[in-house]
Amino acid sequence: MTILADQSLLKLLTNRLARHSFSQYWQGEKGIPVHFVQKMMGHTDIATTKSYYDTTPDEIIQAIKTLAFKK
């Protein structure tokens, strides 16, 4: 791999990481609904925004607790 290719890969990974971190922060930590984050990120397709967000273990635990106590 050439230095130029290494730099291109680094830029791609850095951009992906920045978008992922932005999405995780606003959706996961701040609880901002995905459609607002979609607008903040400038995406026309909400699926693109969703691709940058990963459900956290705490969110899964909270969902299970919520479902377990509903009757």
C-alpha positions, -999 to +999 in steps of 0.1 A: +000+000+000+013+034-009+015+064+015-013+081-006-035+050-002-028+049+036-038+086+039-070+080+019-079+051+042-071+071+073-093+099+061-122+075+053-119+059+088-116+093+105-147+106+087-166+074+096-155+076+132-165+112+134-200+106+120-204+075+143-194+095+174-217+123+165-247+100+160-239+080+192-236+111+213-268+128+202-290+097+199-275+075+226-262+099+253-286+128+248-317+109+236-323+130+205-347+112+182-332+098+150-351+121+127-336+151+143-301+136+141-308+128+104-314+165+097-283+175+118-262+152+097-277+163+064-290+128+054-319+125+030-324+088+039-330+079+075-314+045+069-280+063+064-284+080+098-293+047+114-262+031+100-240+053+122-258+044+154-253+012+175-276+003+204-257+003+237-259-025+262-275-001+287-303+006+262-309-031+257-311-036+295-335-007+299-357-020+271-358-055+287-367-039+321-394-019+305-409-049+288-406-071+318-427-048+340-455-041+315-486-061+319 
